[in-house]
Amino acid sequence: MLRIVLPLLVIAVIVLVLVRPAPLLRMLRGKQRPALEDDPREILKRRYAAGEIDEDEYFRRMSGLSQDW
């Protein structure tokens, strides 16, 4: 019995990993974290690097993000 169940279980895990890796990873992690590119600090860093905002604006907004409201 075990000689049949174990290979089937291995095949099922391989199929799950190949077909739907994202839901499996979320399940293993426990909870879904927001995407890194949606993080306000990352958006602010990109805007500063692109020259959309100056250094003073960058630091002012970063300090606002780090405050606990």
KOLLO-462303 format. One record per residue: residue in three letters; y, x, z of N, C-alpha, C in turn. Coordinates in steps of 0.1 Angstrom, whole numbers, plus 5000, padded with zeros to 4 digits. Layout:
AlaYXZYXZYXZ...
//
This chain:
Met498850085000500050005000501350095000Leu501350195009502450285009502650364997Arg501550384990501650464977502350384966Ile502450254968503050164958504550134962Val504750114975506050064980507050184980Leu506650304984507550414984508150454971Pro507350464960507950494947508850384942Leu508450254945509350144941510650154948Leu510650184961511850204969512750314963Val512150424960512850534954513550494941Ile512750424932513250384920514450284922Ala514350194931515450094934516650174939Val516550274947517750344952518350414940Ile517550484931518150554920518850454911Val518250334908518950244900520250194906Leu520250174919521550134925522650234924Val522250364926523250474925523750484911Leu522850474901523350484887524150364882Val523750244886524350134880525650094888Arg525650094901526750044909527050144920Pro527650264917527850364928529050324937Ala530050264932531250234941530850134952Pro530250024949529949934961528949994971Leu528050074966527150144975527850244983Leu528850314978529550414986530450344996Arg531050224992531850155002530950105013Met529750065010528850015020528450125030Leu528250245025527850355033529050405042Arg530250395036531450435044531750335055Gly531450215053531750115063532850025060Lys533950085055535150005052535850065040Gln536549985033537250035021538650085025Arg538950215021540250265023541150245011Pro542450235013543350215001543250344992Ala543450314979543450424969544550524973Leu544350654970545250754974546550734966Glu546450694953547650684945548550564950Asp548050474958548850364963549450394977Asp549250514982549850554995551250574993Pro552150515001553650524999554050675000Arg553450755008553850895008553550974995Glu552350934989552050994976552950944965Ile553350824965554350774956555650844957Leu556050864970557350934972557251074968Lys556151144970555951284965556051294950Arg555451194943555451194929556851174923Arg557651084930558951054925559851174928Tyr559651244939560451364941560151474931Ala558851494929558451594919558951564905Ala559051434901559551394888561051394887Gly561751424898563151424898563851294899Glu563051184902563651054903564551044916Ile564251114926565051114938565351254943Asp566451274950566851414954566151444968Glu566351564972565751614985566151534997Asp567451494998567951415009567251285010Glu567151214998566551084997565051095001Tyr564451204996562951224999562751235014Phe563551325021563351345035563751215043Arg564751145039565151025046564050925045Arg563450905033562450805032561150845039Met560850975038559651025045559751005060Ser560951025066561051005080560950855083Gly561450775074561250625077559850585076Leu559050645068557550615067556850665079Ser557250775086556550825097556850755110Gln557950675111558250605123557250485126Asp557050465138556150355143557150235145Trp556950135139557750015140557149915150
//
